Amino acid sequence: MTTTETEKPELERQLREAFPDLTDDDFGYHATDLYVRWSAPVREWLRKNYRWNSNITGFTSQLDGKPWLDIPFAGYWPKHPKH
């Protein structure tokens, strides 16, 4: 199943618009969290533009050994069948 741009989480769409060079490899998800590969420009944009910036944490990926940002509740939300 492929995901269209309109199905991507809002914050991911905003980051892709602000940073057109970001690719699918720069994003990941865990439950409802959005993961974004760390870069100084992305981190600064989030500080200035993301209301819940103080909730963002960083981690080093066990897959690629690079720093990533964990943005809680900014990823995919499961759709409830009655909504």
WOHUTA-V47669 format. One record per helix or strand of 2 or more residues. SS is the DSSP state (@ for helix, = for strand). FROM is the first residue (numbers start at 1). TO is the last residue. Records with the same first field share a line. If there is no record, write none. Layout:
BEGIN
SS = FROM-TO + FROM-TO
END
This chain:
BEGIN
@ = 5-7 + 10-18 + 24-26 + 40-49 + 53-55
= = 27-30 + 33-37 + 57-60 + 67-71
END
